[in-house]
């Protein structure tokens, strides 16, 4: 469920319905994933899941698997 929601967010942010996420998907796999897009992703993920990333989490999340781990941890609390 988390990965599917993330995929919808990524498709919206990057305006690309062909994006298919794996745990290892990172900024080198999506050409428009730059620092601004990263901030947009963080904001969209926070809104969608009703969570807040710490600055450290937002900066350290480098691939989809790390995003999923952080989200799972926050949803368990």
C-alpha positions as CSV (number, residue, x, y, z in Angstrom):
1,X,0.0,0.0,0.0
2,X,2.8,2.5,0.9
3,X,4.6,1.8,-2.4
4,X,1.5,2.3,-4.4
5,X,0.7,5.6,-2.7
6,X,4.3,6.7,-3.3
7,X,4.1,5.7,-6.9
8,X,1.1,7.9,-7.4
9,X,2.9,10.8,-5.7
10,X,6.0,10.3,-7.9
11,X,3.9,10.2,-11.0
12,X,2.1,13.4,-10.0
13,X,5.3,15.3,-9.0
14,X,7.2,14.3,-12.1
15,X,4.1,14.3,-14.4
16,X,5.0,10.9,-15.7
17,X,2.5,8.0,-15.6
18,X,5.1,5.5,-16.7
19,X,7.1,5.7,-13.4
20,X,7.3,2.3,-11.7
21,X,9.0,2.3,-8.3
22,X,11.3,-0.3,-6.8
23,X,13.0,0.0,-3.4
24,X,16.2,1.0,-5.1
25,X,14.7,3.8,-7.3
26,X,16.7,6.9,-6.7
27,X,17.4,10.3,-8.2
28,X,19.7,8.9,-10.9
29,X,16.7,6.8,-12.2
30,X,14.4,9.8,-12.6
31,X,16.0,12.6,-14.6
32,X,13.9,15.4,-13.0
33,X,14.6,14.3,-9.4
34,X,16.7,17.3,-8.2
35,X,16.8,19.1,-4.9
36,X,13.6,21.1,-5.6
37,X,11.7,17.9,-6.7
38,X,13.0,16.2,-3.5
39,X,11.4,18.9,-1.4
40,X,8.2,18.6,-3.3
41,X,8.2,14.8,-2.8
42,X,8.8,15.3,1.0
43,X,5.9,17.7,1.2
44,X,3.6,15.5,-0.9
45,X,4.5,12.4,1.1
46,X,3.9,14.2,4.4
47,X,0.5,15.5,3.3
48,X,-0.5,12.1,1.8
49,X,0.5,10.0,4.9
50,X,-0.2,12.6,7.6
51,X,3.4,12.5,8.9
52,X,6.3,14.9,9.3
53,X,9.9,14.1,8.3
54,X,12.7,15.5,10.4
55,X,15.3,17.5,8.6
56,X,17.7,14.5,8.9
57,X,15.2,12.1,7.5
58,X,14.4,14.4,4.6
59,X,18.0,14.8,3.7
60,X,19.1,11.2,4.2
61,X,16.3,9.5,2.2
62,X,18.1,8.7,-1.0
63,X,15.8,6.0,-2.5
64,X,12.3,4.7,-2.4
65,X,13.2,1.9,0.1
66,X,14.4,4.5,2.6
67,X,11.3,6.5,2.2
68,X,9.2,3.4,2.8
69,X,11.2,2.5,6.0
70,X,10.8,6.0,7.4
71,X,7.0,6.1,6.6
72,X,6.5,2.6,8.1
73,X,8.3,3.8,11.3
74,X,6.2,6.9,11.6
75,X,2.9,5.1,10.9
76,X,3.7,2.5,13.6
77,X,3.9,5.2,16.3
